[in-house]
Amino acid sequence: MPITAQHVRETLDAYLANHPDEKDALSVLSEVLGKAGDSIASRTEYRGHVTAGAALLRPDGRVLTIEHRALRKWLLPGGHVEESDATLLDAALRELAEETGISPDQVEPDSGVPLHIDAHPIPANPDKGEDAHQHFDFRYLFRTTADMVELQEEEVTAYSWQFADMLTAEPLRTRVMAAAR
């Protein structure tokens, strides 16, 4: 069953219960969700759509980052949701497995609530026929003892296990560092 607007709303509400200070920063997500309804999970919803990411943490305090081929940036594993994803957590786990080859049985979700939700603009991509839009990235924390990575080379060019303090995005950095302690 595909991800619904109700699931996104419930996940957002659970997140905001933990981080009420972010309500204003995520108001654009609430607004788009109200207008887009269930199409919030469709990558062709150009007002904005949800994506899912994974902060994968090892016991040594290192977090997995990947170099995204198209964006030429170091990011957490993640991406667009698919029809087969029942939840945003499922989407994050699937994306992690697809991009890194680390199977779901090698990771443990820290919580069913995202560690961080990030709203950021995505530029238009005329080659793909995509207008500029917003991504609402629901980032989940997972733990693992795995370290072998098998990259999906279509989308990913490299990977690195970085100490959490090397992450630059706040409050993600602070939250991953706290989880590593």
NORRARA-V558697 format. One record per run of one state. SS is the DSSP state (helix for helix, strand for strand, loop for the rest). FROM is the first residue (numbers start at 1). LEN is the number of residues. Records with the same first field share a line. If there is no record, write none. Layout:
SS = FROM-LEN / FROM-LEN
This chain:
loop = 1-4 / 19-1 / 23-4 / 42-7 / 59-3 / 69-4 / 76-1 / 81-7 / 101-3 / 110-6 / 123-2 / 129-1 / 131-2 / 145-11 / 167-5 / 181-1
helix = 5-14 / 20-3 / 27-15 / 88-13 / 104-3 / 126-3 / 164-3 / 172-9
strand = 49-10 / 62-7 / 73-3 / 77-4 / 107-3 / 116-7 / 125-1 / 130-1 / 133-12 / 156-8
